[in-house]
Amino acid sequence: MPDSIDIQLKKGVLGLCVLALLARDDSYAYEIASRLSDAIGMGEGTIYPLMRRMQSDGLVETYLVESPSGPSRKYYRLTAAGRTALEGQTAEWRAFTQAVETLVANTTSHADAIAAGAPVEPAALTDQSADAQRGAEQ
């Protein structure tokens, strides 16, 4: 897959991934970035602007937690609006991936038949040929 498509797909689901992570447990931005990096290869620099936008959109809220080894950490947690957004985006994601999977799953049969040397007529031509033949018979 070309990098540009790969990156765009990842960016498109990044918000959903963050919401899903925060639904499991409150977290700070660096920890979220690390999990996303491990899971889908998104870099740390992408997460901070997203977290600010999600906060301004009211999907997450922050609170500070004292750290024994340095400054306090800003933790993020889902708001009620964030949970609602997660539910809606999850439903959309599942419908989208199911539709894509259906399309992808049906792509190999035609190619396999051609590779095996079988004469394969495109479905549209087959339908037209059958219609023409029925018309000639009448």
Secondary structure, 3 states (H helix, E strand, C coil): CCHHHHHHHHHHHHHHHHHHHHHHCCEEHHHHHHHHHHHHCCCHHHHHHHHHHHHHCCCEEEEEEEECCEEEEEEEEECHHHHHHHHHHHHHHHHHHHHHHHHHHCCHHHHHHHHCCCCCCCHHHHHHHHHHHHHHHC
